[in-house]
Amino acid sequence: MPGVAKTVLLTAPSGMASTYKTPFVYRQITVQQRKKSSSQLNVRFGKRLGSLRKEKGWSFTYLSEYSGLDTAFLHFLEHGTKEPCLNTLDILAKSFDLSISEFMKGV
């Protein structure tokens, strides 16, 4: 991923100010720009989650209350912008009365 050079104002560490001509040191650093991106796996997972939710006729709010997961988090999962951890997969699979392997089928 390409980085962007940024000029950053850094203060001298305490006790070392006398070693610098000025109390501040200017330095170029590279900052990685991180775009919000969705991996293909996250997108496929989101489609699977959405299809199961809609099959049951559940809203985000209902699934949130039933599973104990935050509504916004479920929205991000379904749109492929967040990655579920194993614990989340387990919670969601149990919410749909499926094993994790059944839940992930086709993803």
Sequence and secondary structure as in RCSB ss.txt:
>XXXX:A:sequence
MPGVAKTVLLTAPSGMASTYKTPFVYRQITVQQRKKSSSQLNVRFGKRLGSLRKEKGWSFTYLSEYSGLDTAFLH
FLEHGTKEPCLNTLDILAKSFDLSISEFMKGV
>XXXX:A:secstr
  EEEEEEEEE  TT GGGSSSSEEEEEEEEE       HHHHHHHHHHHHHHHHHT  HHHHHHHH   HHHHH
HHHTTSS   HHHHHHHHHHTT  HHHHTTT 
